[in-house]
Amino acid sequence: MVKLVWIAILIVLLDQATKILARQFLPIVNNYGASFGMLQGQRWLFILISIIVIGIILYYWKQKELALSFILGGTIGNLIDRIFFGSVTDFIHIPLFAPWFNVADVANTIGGILLVWSWLHDRTIQSKE
């Protein structure tokens, strides 16, 4: 479990370090909403949701550790931005492919994919038993 906590910590550090560099050297977009710019201006709602997500992750930690490590790191990374800057700093953009995003968003996406894969894998094993 210690190893997985370090994964979350490394994601937060990588996310924040890349955002600091991006604010200094790259064009950025300040996202005051959720993914794809939804629910603009709902900062306190997202702070509350982030805290709830962190609580749920800590509660269910042992069941899906790796996936939850990625989601925990990504959630904390974007929560730090919301608390200290009022918005999430997005600086990565692939034209014609995706909206602006950051390292925390990538970690959340990887964690979500791993969580779904794990859930599907568990269901497959249960159906064979």
Sine and cosine of phi, psi and omega as CSV:
sin_phi,cos_phi,sin_psi,cos_psi,sin_omega,cos_omega
0.00,0.00,-0.58,0.82,0.01,-1.00
-0.85,0.53,-0.66,0.75,0.02,-1.00
-0.86,0.51,-0.65,0.76,-0.03,-1.00
-0.96,0.29,-0.52,0.85,0.11,-0.99
-0.90,0.43,-0.63,0.77,0.03,-1.00
-0.90,0.43,-0.57,0.82,0.07,-1.00
-0.87,0.50,-0.73,0.68,0.02,-1.00
-0.88,0.48,-0.69,0.73,0.01,-1.00
-0.89,0.45,-0.69,0.72,0.01,-1.00
-0.89,0.45,-0.61,0.79,0.05,-1.00
-0.90,0.45,-0.70,0.71,0.03,-1.00
-0.88,0.48,-0.73,0.69,-0.01,-1.00
-0.90,0.44,-0.69,0.72,0.03,-1.00
-0.89,0.45,-0.69,0.73,0.02,-1.00
-0.87,0.50,-0.77,0.64,-0.06,-1.00
-0.93,0.37,-0.62,0.78,0.03,-1.00
-0.90,0.44,-0.69,0.73,0.00,-1.00
-0.93,0.38,-0.55,0.84,0.04,-1.00
-0.94,0.35,-0.62,0.79,0.05,-1.00
-0.88,0.47,-0.73,0.69,0.03,-1.00
-0.90,0.44,-0.68,0.74,-0.02,-1.00
-0.88,0.47,-0.66,0.75,0.00,-1.00
-0.88,0.48,-0.46,0.89,-0.03,-1.00
-1.00,0.00,-0.55,0.84,-0.21,-0.98
-0.82,-0.58,-0.21,0.98,-0.10,-0.99
-0.84,-0.55,0.39,-0.92,0.16,-0.99
-0.93,0.36,0.71,-0.70,-0.03,-1.00
-0.81,-0.59,0.26,-0.97,0.11,-0.99
-0.82,-0.57,0.77,-0.64,0.09,-1.00
-1.00,-0.02,0.90,-0.43,-0.04,-1.00
-0.99,-0.11,0.93,-0.36,0.00,-1.00
-1.00,-0.06,0.19,0.98,-0.01,-1.00
-0.78,-0.63,-0.48,-0.88,0.02,-1.00
-0.98,-0.18,-0.29,-0.96,0.04,-1.00
-0.81,0.59,0.62,-0.78,0.00,-1.00
0.88,0.48,0.36,0.93,0.06,-1.00
0.96,0.28,0.28,0.96,0.00,-1.00
-0.95,0.32,0.46,-0.89,0.09,-1.00
0.81,0.59,0.77,0.64,0.00,-1.00
-0.82,0.57,0.63,-0.78,0.11,-0.99
0.98,0.20,0.23,0.97,-0.01,-1.00
-0.98,-0.21,0.74,0.67,-0.10,-1.00
-0.78,0.62,-0.77,0.64,-0.08,-1.00
-0.93,0.37,-0.53,0.85,0.08,-1.00
-0.89,0.46,-0.70,0.71,-0.01,-1.00
-0.94,0.34,-0.56,0.83,0.09,-1.00
-0.90,0.44,-0.71,0.70,0.02,-1.00
-0.89,0.46,-0.72,0.69,0.02,-1.00
-0.87,0.49,-0.67,0.74,0.02,-1.00
-0.87,0.49,-0.69,0.73,0.00,-1.00
-0.91,0.42,-0.65,0.76,0.05,-1.00
-0.90,0.44,-0.70,0.72,0.02,-1.00
-0.87,0.49,-0.69,0.72,0.02,-1.00
-0.87,0.49,-0.68,0.74,0.04,-1.00
-0.88,0.47,-0.70,0.71,0.02,-1.00
-0.89,0.45,-0.68,0.73,0.01,-1.00
-0.87,0.50,-0.71,0.70,-0.01,-1.00
-0.91,0.42,-0.55,0.84,0.02,-1.00
-0.93,0.37,-0.69,0.73,-0.06,-1.00
-0.99,-0.11,0.21,0.98,-0.17,-0.99
-0.73,0.68,-0.76,0.65,-0.15,-0.99
-0.92,0.40,-0.41,0.91,-0.07,-1.00
-0.97,0.25,-0.64,0.76,-0.11,-0.99
-0.68,-0.74,0.85,0.53,-0.21,-0.98
-0.84,0.55,-0.78,0.62,-0.09,-1.00
-0.90,0.43,-0.74,0.67,0.01,-1.00
-0.86,0.51,-0.70,0.71,-0.02,-1.00
-0.93,0.36,-0.48,0.88,0.08,-1.00
-0.88,0.47,-0.70,0.71,0.02,-1.00
-0.90,0.43,-0.71,0.71,-0.02,-1.00
-0.92,0.40,-0.65,0.76,0.03,-1.00
-0.88,0.48,-0.74,0.67,0.01,-1.00
-0.87,0.48,-0.71,0.71,0.01,-1.00
-0.91,0.42,-0.67,0.74,0.00,-1.00
-0.91,0.42,-0.69,0.72,0.02,-1.00
-0.91,0.41,-0.65,0.76,0.01,-1.00
-0.85,0.53,-0.72,0.69,0.01,-1.00
-0.97,0.26,-0.51,0.86,0.07,-1.00
-0.89,0.46,-0.66,0.75,0.04,-1.00
-0.84,0.54,-0.72,0.70,0.03,-1.00
-0.87,0.49,-0.73,0.68,-0.04,-1.00
-0.88,0.48,-0.66,0.75,-0.02,-1.00
-0.94,0.33,-0.74,0.67,-0.14,-0.99
-1.00,-0.01,-0.41,0.91,-0.05,-1.00
-0.87,-0.49,-0.17,0.99,0.02,-1.00
0.99,0.14,-0.14,0.99,0.02,-1.00
-0.42,-0.91,0.23,-0.97,0.03,-1.00
-1.00,-0.06,0.73,-0.69,0.02,-1.00
-1.00,0.09,0.90,-0.44,0.08,-1.00
-0.95,-0.31,0.72,-0.69,-0.06,-1.00
-0.64,-0.77,-0.09,1.00,0.03,-1.00
-0.98,-0.20,0.75,-0.66,-0.01,-1.00
-0.58,-0.82,0.78,-0.62,0.08,-1.00
-0.93,-0.36,0.97,-0.26,-0.06,-1.00
-0.80,0.59,0.64,-0.77,0.03,-1.00
0.90,0.43,0.17,0.98,-0.03,-1.00
-0.86,-0.51,-0.75,0.66,-0.12,-0.99
-0.49,-0.87,0.33,-0.94,0.13,-0.99
-0.94,0.33,0.07,-1.00,0.05,-1.00
-0.89,0.46,0.56,-0.83,0.00,-1.00
-0.44,-0.90,-0.07,-1.00,-0.03,-1.00
-0.56,-0.83,-0.04,-1.00,-0.04,-1.00
-0.89,0.46,-0.65,0.76,0.01,-1.00
-0.88,0.48,-0.66,0.75,0.03,-1.00
-0.89,0.46,-0.64,0.76,0.04,-1.00
-0.89,0.45,-0.70,0.72,0.02,-1.00
-0.89,0.46,-0.68,0.73,0.03,-1.00
-0.88,0.47,-0.65,0.76,0.00,-1.00
-0.91,0.41,-0.72,0.69,0.04,-1.00
-0.87,0.49,-0.71,0.70,0.02,-1.00
-0.87,0.49,-0.67,0.74,0.03,-1.00
-0.89,0.46,-0.69,0.73,0.03,-1.00
-0.89,0.45,-0.71,0.71,0.02,-1.00
-0.89,0.45,-0.61,0.79,0.00,-1.00
-0.91,0.40,-0.71,0.70,0.03,-1.00
-0.90,0.44,-0.71,0.71,0.02,-1.00
-0.86,0.51,-0.70,0.71,0.00,-1.00
-0.89,0.46,-0.68,0.74,0.01,-1.00
-0.89,0.46,-0.72,0.69,0.02,-1.00
-0.90,0.44,-0.65,0.76,0.03,-1.00
-0.89,0.46,-0.70,0.72,0.02,-1.00
-0.88,0.47,-0.65,0.76,0.00,-1.00
-0.92,0.40,-0.61,0.79,0.02,-1.00
-0.90,0.44,-0.70,0.71,0.01,-1.00
-0.90,0.44,-0.69,0.72,-0.01,-1.00
-0.90,0.43,-0.60,0.80,-0.03,-1.00
-0.95,0.31,-0.41,0.91,0.03,-1.00
-0.99,0.16,-0.35,0.94,-0.06,-1.00
-0.98,0.20,0.00,0.00,0.00,0.00
